[in-house]
Amino acid sequence: MISPVMPLKHDVCAIADHFQIHGTVMAAEPYGSGHINDTYCLTVDLGGATVRYIVQRINHRVFKDPVALMENIHRVTAHLGRKTGGADATRRVLTLVPTRDGAPFYRDDEGNYWRVYIFIEKARTFDVVESPGQAYEAAKAFGRFQQRLADLPAPRLHETIPDFHHTPKRFAALEKAIAADTANRAQSAKAEIAFALKHRPMAGRLLDAGLPERVTHNDTKFNNVMLDDATGEGICVIDLDTVMPGLALYDFGDMVRTTTSPAPEDERDLSKVGMQLPMFEALARGYLASAGAFLTQAEKEHLVLAGKLITFEVGVRFLTDFLSGDTYFKIHRQNHNLDRCRTQFRLVESIEQQETAMDRFVKSL
């Protein structure tokens, strides 16, 4: 049995006791910087050896069907595990710890859904990229992730958030939020609303390009790939809640969004926000090094558009949530979602200013 520890927001020890975890809990504490789920790191003493686990409560208000979500993750991690193999496979693929009755998740008496992963040691994530080398490694890892899932057997994965990257529908939601103005905030976001409306014609361009459906991650923030402490290699893609059918370029676009600017996603000083061309070049090289063999020519030709469009889409989502009263993303200060929106829109402007050079580089590859 697992011994009790100091209470947190949730009784992590009691939850962990439903999984195939053995030993005595030494510590349980909040972990990571994610916006959606509640995540904890559990440290267990197993006869003198220390083992760590990640314990997560799935936000079922965001992910309406946690059972389908966990079925996706179970299938994807098992497929990747079979393709990876080797002694360090549990460092290169997220490994689910089953419940005591063999299920991939546990539902508690309050209706919360929980899962446990083996903690990936001697690797870490970065909220902000520090070098083109890191950008290259992250992009290579995400490309490899897509490549290894290209032959995932049927059936089709569940859509954990339907139309997650359907930019026209995201824009329609923004227009409804502007019209409703339920939180009386439209006046304070006049400039951002004007920017969004000006860029409305861009919303459908990626969906109209006739690109093939893939198995994609759909949330390829730079901090969703773990880099090895010793080598700097991108070893494991994490946060698989949005793995589902999508366009390969959704993933590349979000890499551009989260990796090319030196500023955090919620930076208030917009003079620090900008698309760094060397970072984009590193992303393109890394991604094509691992994914280029299975991408179509049309997919390659839309890489630059993907970066601009996904950045715009996420800015639209932050603006929509701000206008709606901050009901989706976790916030930590007043106007947090508006700050996030402004950062995205400034990055769109920076990409537009360098689009010709970006296109030229992709064609050179």
N, C-alpha and C positions, 0 to 999 in steps of 0.2 A: 504494500500500500504506500501511497504518497502522503507524507506528513504535511500538515497545514503550514502556511506562511502568512505574512502580513497581508491583510485584505487589500485588494486593488479595486478598480471599478467593477471587475467581475471576479468571482472566486475561481481563479485560474487553476489552482490545485485540484479543486473538486472536478473541474472539467477534464483536466489531464488524466485523472484517475479512470476515466472511461476509455482511454486509449492504451495501446500496448506499450506503455512506458513503465519502466521498473526502476526502483531505487528510491532515494530520499531527496526531495526537493530542497535545494540550497538557496535558491533565489527565484523570484518571478517579478518581472518588471516590464513596463511598457517599452515597445521597441519600434524604431523606424519613424518615418515622416509621412506615411501615407495619409491621404485625405478621406478614405472611405471606410475601411475595416478597422476593427480594434485588434492590435497586434501586440503580443507579449513574447518575451524571451524567457524560457524556463530552463534553469540550470539544475541538473540532477546528479547526485553522487551515486555512482554505481560501483560499489565495492572498492572505493579508492580512486576510480577513474571518473572524470567529469564529462558528462554528456549534455549537450544543449539541444533544445527544440524550439521551434517557432509555433506558438499557439495563436490561432486567429478566429475571431468571431466574424462571420460573413455578414455584411450589412444587407439584410433582406429587404430593406426599404428601397435600396438601389438595385439590388439583384433580386428580382421578383420571384425567381424560381431557383433557389439554392440547390435543389436536388439535381436539376439539369446542369447547373454550373459545375457541380462536383463530378457529375458523370463525364463532362468534357475534360476536366482536369485529370481525372483518373485515366481516361483513355489516352490523352496526350502524353502524360508523364510516363505511362507504361510503354508507349510506342518509342518515345525518346530514350528511355532506359534500355530498351532492347537494342536500339541502334548505337548507343554509346558504349556500353559494356566497360570492362576494365575495373581495376581496383578502386579508382577514384570516381566511379560513376555517380555516387551520391553527392559528389561536389559539382558535377557537371549537369545534373538534372535534378530538379526538385523531387524529393522522395516523400510521398505521403506515408504517415504512420497510421495503420488501421486502428479502428476501435477494437475493443476486446471481443466483439462478435464479428470482426472482419470487415466492417463497413468503412468507406473512405471518409465519413463524417459522422458527427454526433449531434443530435437535436436535443436540447435541454428542455426542462419542464416549462420554461418561459417562452419556448418557441424559437430560441436562438440556435443558429447552425454553427458548428465549430469544426475546425480541421487542425491537424498537426503535421508539420514538416520536420524532417531532420535538419538541424542547423548546419549551414555551410561554413565550415571553419577556414581560417587563413585566406579569406577573401572579403571584400567589402564593396559597398556601393558609394557613389559620389553624387551629391545633389547638383553639383556644377562641374562640368568637364574642366580638366586642368591642362590638357595638352592635345595636339592633333593625334598623338599616339594612342591616347585613351579613346578618342573618338573613333579611330580606325578599329580598335579592338571591340568596342561596343557594337559598331555596325556589322563587323564580321560575325559576331556572336548572334545578332538578330537575324542576319542573312542565313546563317547555318541553321538556326531554329526553323525558319521557313522551309529551307531545303529539305530538312529531315522529316518534316511533316507533309511534304508534297505527296507522299504515297500513303497517307493515313487511310486505312481501309474504311469503307462505308459502314454505317450510315453517316450522313452529313452531321457535323456538330450542331448542337443547339445554339441558337442566337441568345446569349445571356442578356444582352441589352439590344432588343431589336432596333435596327437603323442607327446603330451607335455612331457610325461615321457617314451617315446620310446627310451631307451638308445642306441640301435644300430643305430637308425637314427640320434640321437644327435652326436654319434661318427663319422658317415659318414659325417655330416656337418663339424665336426672338420677337418677331413682329407681333405675336399675340401678347407677349410680355410687355412690349412697349405700349400697346393699345390699352391693356388692363391697368398697368402701373399700380399694382396692388400694394406696393410698399412706398408709393409716392416718392420714387427716386429718379424718375426719368429726367427731371430738370437738372439734376446733378451729373447726368451722364449724356448731356446733349452732344458733346463732341464725339463721344464714342458711338452713339447712335448714328450720327451723320456719317462717320467713317464706315460703319457696317452697311448702311444703305447704299453708299457709293460703290461698294464692292459686291453688291448683290449679284451682278451678272456672272461672277466667278464661281458661284456656289455649285453649279451643276456640271462643271467642265470635266471633272475626273470621272463621274458616273457616266457621262455621255461619251467617254473615250472607247468604250467597247472592250475593256480589259477583262481577263479571265478571273473567275473566283478562285481564291486560295484559302488555305488555313493560315490565319494571321493572328498576331498577338493583339493588335489594335490599341496598345497603350505603351508604346516603346519609348517612354521617357528614359533619359540617360541613366537614371537611378534604378531602372528595372533590369540592369545587367550587372552581375557581380564580376569584379576584376580581381585576379589572383594577387595576393599581397607580395609574393616574391617575383613573379614574372610580369605582372601587369596584363596578362592575357584575359580576355573576356571569356569566363568559363561557364557561367550559368545565367540563363534568362529566368527572371522571377516574375511574380505577380501575374498569374495566369487567369484571372477572373474573366477577362475579356477575350480569351482565345476562342475564336469562332470563325465562321466563314467571312471573308472580306477580300479587299483588294490588297495585293502585296505592297502597293504604294502608300496605303494608309500607314503602314509601319515605317517606311522610309521617311514619309512626310513628318511623322511625329519625332523621328530622330533628328531631323533638321530643326524642328521647333525647339527641342529641349537641349540640344547639344551645341548649336552654332553660336549662341550668345553667351558672353561671359557672366551675364547677370542672372540672379535667381528668377524663378517664374513670377514672383510677386514683388520685384524690385520697384521701389518708388521713384528712384532717380532714373528717368528714362534716357538720360545722356549715357548711361552705362549699358544700354541695350543696343545690340547690333549684330547682324549676321557676319561672322568672321569667315572670310572665304577659305583660309587654310583649314578650318574645321569642316566646312562643307566638303572640300576636296578629300579630306581624310575619310569622311563618312561614305562618300561615293566610292572610293577605292575599296574600303573594307566591305561594304555591302555587296558590291559587284564581285569581289573576290570569292565570296561564298555563295551568293544567290544568283550571280550572273548567268550561270549555265542553264538555269531553268526559266529565267525571265524571257518574255517575248520582246521583240524589238519595240513594240508600242509601249510596253511598260518602261523600258529604259528611256524612251523619248519623253516620258512624262515625269521623270524624277524631280526636276526643278519645280514644276507646277505643284507636285505633291507637297513639297516643303512649304510653299506659300499658302496653299489651300488648307492644309491641316492646321497650320498656325492660325489662320483666319477663323477656321471652324471652332477651335478651342477658345479663341477670344470671344466669339459669339456665344459660346456656352457659358463662359464666365459672366458676360454681360447679362445674359438671360437670367442666370441665377441671382445676380445682384438685383436686377429689377423685380424679381419674384420674391425677394426677402431672404435669400441665402438658404434655400431649402435642400440643396444637393451637395455642394462641396462644403467640407468643414472650413470654418473661418476662425481666425485667431485675433482679429482686430477689426475695428470699424472700417468699412469700405474695402475689405480684403479682396473680395471678388472683383471690385472695380479696378483695384491696383493690378490684379492679375490680367484683366482684360486689356488695360492700357499697355502692359508689357507685351502682350501678344500682338496687338495692333502696331506697336512701334516696330516689332520685329518684321511684320509683313512689309512695312514701308522700307526697311533696310534690305529685305530680299528683293523687292521691286527695283531698288536702286542698283543692285548687282546681278540682276537676272541674266543679262547678256554674258557676263563672265562665267556664271555658273553653267549656263547652257554650253558654252564653248568647252569648258573642262569636261563635262559629261561626254560630249561628242569625241573628245580626244581619247577617252578610255575605250 
